[in-house]
Amino acid sequence: MGRGTCLPHLLKVRLKWRPNSSKLLLEGPHIEILVSTTRPEFEEGRAIGLEYQELRVHALIDTGASLTVINPQIATTCKLLQTDWNRITTVGGMAGSYPAYAAAISFPETDLPNFDVIRVVACPIIEQRFFSCLIGRDILRKWLLTYDGPNGEVELKA
């Protein structure tokens, strides 16, 4: 077995949904997520009476995004801790530096593993009704993604 090989039969969690092919084409594959401050910070803060919010949002699964991106309002609402800056080039070719944050991302009503500490970048996402986060390859590299356009199905294995 070569280095970096991931065998699908070793992946234990499977999530499959069928939005239908026209909805999948219009909206893309998206999933509900919970965003909050990192799990350790969340638990320590709650223990001393600090209030942190978990925000439920829709996230587009975006194989073109190298990083997970959130709308800046999510970082503010969830009181995420800024860690540094990241240069992002958008689909239209515009480039800029945007704040990066430490966050936690979980997937409610699924058995997908949580990311208790993950880096996200807060960059305005063009006006969308369907999502306010892009799940990038930083998360997708942990999963096997199957996009079945003709049957209107998406499957994730983790």
C-alpha positions as a printed Julia matrix, in Angstrom:
158×3 Matrix{Float64}:
   0.0    0.0     0.0
   1.49   3.35   -1.03
   2.0    6.33    1.2
  -1.16   8.39    1.67
  -3.41   5.59    0.42
  -6.9    5.62    1.89
  -8.93   2.47    1.47
 -12.69   3.09    1.22
 -13.47  -0.09    3.18
 -11.62   1.43    6.16
 -13.98   4.42    6.21
 -16.63   3.72    8.85
 -19.09   6.61    8.63
 -21.33   6.99    5.61
 -23.71   9.85    4.87
 -25.78   9.78    1.69
 -28.45  12.21    0.61
 -30.5   12.72   -2.51
 -31.59  16.32   -3.11
 -32.57  15.41   -6.75
 -30.5   16.19   -9.79
 -31.98  19.63  -10.61
 -31.65  20.89   -7.01
 -28.11  19.5    -6.85
 -27.25  21.31  -10.08
 -28.79  24.61   -8.88
 -27.51  24.65   -5.27
 -24.55  22.29   -5.31
 -23.85  19.73   -2.59
 -24.38  21.35    0.78
 -24.66  20.19    4.35
 -25.79  21.69    7.65
 -22.98  22.41   10.07
 -22.57  23.88   13.55
 -19.82  26.46   13.95
 -18.51  27.55   17.34
 -15.35  28.57   19.07
 -12.9   25.68   19.52
 -14.19  22.88   21.73
 -11.55  23.41   24.47
 -12.26  27.17   24.6
 -16.02  26.55   24.53
 -15.88  24.12   27.48
 -13.46  26.22   29.55
 -15.48  29.39   28.95
 -18.78  27.76   29.85
 -17.22  26.44   33.09
 -16.58  30.02   34.23
 -19.87  31.43   32.99
 -18.92  32.8    29.57
 -21.53  32.53   26.86
 -20.57  31.13   23.49
 -22.92  30.48   20.64
 -23.04  27.55   18.25
 -24.39  28.73   14.93
 -26.17  26.35   12.53
 -25.48  27.25    8.9
 -25.54  25.63    5.47
 -22.15  24.88    3.96
 -21.39  24.24    0.31
 -19.01  21.34   -0.28
 -16.5   23.09   -2.53
 -13.7   21.02   -4.05
 -12.3   24.23   -5.57
 -11.64  25.8    -2.16
  -8.38  24.83   -0.51
  -9.56  26.15    2.87
 -12.83  26.26    4.73
 -14.32  29.74    4.44
 -17.04  31.35    6.55
 -18.89  34.63    6.23
 -17.33  37.21    8.6
 -20.62  37.55   10.54
 -20.22  33.94   11.7
 -16.82  34.72   13.26
 -18.31  37.69   15.12
 -21.45  35.87   16.29
 -19.48  32.86   17.53
 -16.73  35.01   19.11
 -14.02  33.14   17.25
 -10.4   33.85   18.17
  -8.42  35.35   15.29
  -5.12  33.51   14.78
  -3.6   35.15   11.7
  -4.33  36.34    8.16
  -4.69  34.41    4.93
  -4.47  35.53    1.32
  -7.51  34.38   -0.65
  -8.17  34.63   -4.37
 -11.89  34.54   -5.13
 -13.59  32.94   -8.11
 -13.68  36.3    -9.89
  -9.91  36.64   -9.52
 -10.0   39.25   -6.74
  -7.31  38.68   -4.12
  -7.12  39.96   -0.57
  -5.96  39.22    2.93
  -8.65  37.95    5.27
  -8.61  37.05    8.97
  -8.19  33.4     9.91
  -9.8   32.02   13.07
  -9.69  28.95   15.27
 -13.12  27.27   15.21
 -14.95  24.03   15.81
 -17.16  22.49   13.14
 -19.61  19.67   13.72
 -22.25  18.01   11.58
 -25.58  17.73   13.42
 -27.77  14.65   12.96
 -24.88  12.77   11.34
 -22.13  10.47   12.53
 -19.45  12.46   10.68
 -16.51  13.17   13.0
 -16.3   16.68   14.44
 -13.42  19.06   13.98
 -12.87  20.35   17.53
 -10.1   22.73   16.42
  -9.81  23.83   12.8
  -8.62  26.95   11.03
 -11.23  28.84    9.01
 -10.95  32.05    6.99
 -13.59  34.78    7.23
 -14.12  36.07    3.71
 -17.35  37.51    2.35
 -19.11  34.9     0.26
 -21.1   36.31   -2.64
 -24.77  36.7    -1.81
 -26.2   33.21   -1.61
 -29.53  31.92   -0.34
 -28.21  28.41   -0.02
 -25.04  28.65    2.09
 -22.79  30.88    4.2
 -19.76  28.6     4.45
 -17.55  26.72    2.02
 -16.23  23.35    3.13
 -12.79  23.24    1.55
 -10.23  20.57    0.82
  -8.78  20.96    4.32
 -11.85  19.04    5.54
 -12.53  17.08    2.35
  -9.1   15.44    2.54
 -10.46  13.46    5.51
 -13.45  12.17    3.54
 -14.3   10.24    0.43
 -16.79  12.32   -1.59
 -18.99  10.87   -4.32
 -20.99  13.32   -6.45
 -23.48  11.42   -8.6
 -24.99  14.09  -10.85
 -27.22  11.86  -13.02
 -28.91  10.36   -9.96
 -28.85  13.56   -7.91
 -26.94  11.94   -5.01
 -24.06  12.96   -2.79
 -22.25  10.57   -0.49
 -19.6   11.22    2.14
 -17.53   8.55    3.83
 -15.3    9.36    6.77
